[in-house]
Amino acid sequence: MSEASLREIQDYYGKVLRTSNDLRTDACTTIAAPPAAVRRALSNVHPEVSARYFGCGLVAPQALDGCRVLDLGSGSGRDAYVLAQLVGQRGAIIGVDATPEQLAVARTHEEWHRRRFAFDRSNVTFIEGDIARLAELDLTPRSFDVVVSNCVINLVEDKASVLTAVERLLKPGGEFYFSDVYADRRVDPNAWRDPVLRGECLAGALYWGDFLAIAKSSGFLDPRLVADRPLSIADAEIAAKLEPARFFSATWRLFKLGELEPACEDYGQAVQYNGGILGSEAAFALDKHHQIEAGRVFPVCGNTWRMLSETRFAPYFRFYGDFDRHYGVFAGCGTSLPFDEGAQAVDGSCC
């Protein structure tokens, strides 16, 4: 990212936006109701930290106890302090952000949160740095169980460099779980020069097809869509500059698993969720199309099998079958727009 672009983004999030009420669109806001465990964690976050939150999704994946988590674009620290409670005293959160004003808020309340959580020591550390230059930061490769990001990658010009760096930092079987803004087509490159369009998380929104290509070329071979919603742009001036493009907030999970295949292949496998994951006692949602009820034998493709058997989720499942016999691709795997434009559909199939 150019120094000029970085300074404009720092100014927008450090000086123009004092609270989330200053936003001109709903792109950098979260409207989904969080799970009970996340609601409890949110109630323990300092009000000033929450007031300066500019995320577009919930970046709290399941089964985080004891995990080492990297939060890219941690801002005032809201997500970091929520995740700090979910990873517990054995886990650790590293937050990276480039805006001094946001970092000052996060650091000011570190001891307040430690006492609030009744921890012997703080398990949160904030680092000043540009996520577009992750390779230049003092972060150990293959040292993180999970990397999260909330509506920040759209602010980076070179998205591929971020995903490549994340893949390098994750442990084998690790996960990149993040929310961001996407478009149904490629956004006019001239929009990037507008600091408002950029700051409102729209100018840098990736065309979803380009995102999938970048993710796969970075080593994340089977991106899984977790949740999405269409964005409304009520500001007429901003809408006019971007028409006719449509925008979506979406949460994806990408696993660092080297043997994933380009498509969902059928090997006659199945899994059974045993329960036990906090907040997912009755059912485990791997992604938008995998709501796996506890106790039920659930047919899965080979990629889903690996996402469960070769990651931190393995202890919570029983696995049936192997890779000895191939039955073809699961029906329904395609390349159409993956986001819902209206009500979210419920689908229990593999793909």
Beta strands, then each sheet from edge to edge (+ up, - down):
strand 1: 68-72
strand 2: 92-97
strand 3: 124-128
strand 4: 144-150
strand 5: 170-183
strand 6: 206-207
strand 7: 224-230
strand 8: 247-255
strand 9: 269-273
strand 10: 283-287
strand 11: 290-293
strand 12: 297-300
strand 13: 317-320
sheet 1: 3+ 2+ 1+ 4+ 5+ 6+
sheet 2: 3+ 2+ 1+ 4+ 5+ 8- 7+
sheet 3: 12+ 9- 13+
sheet 4: 10+ 11-
end
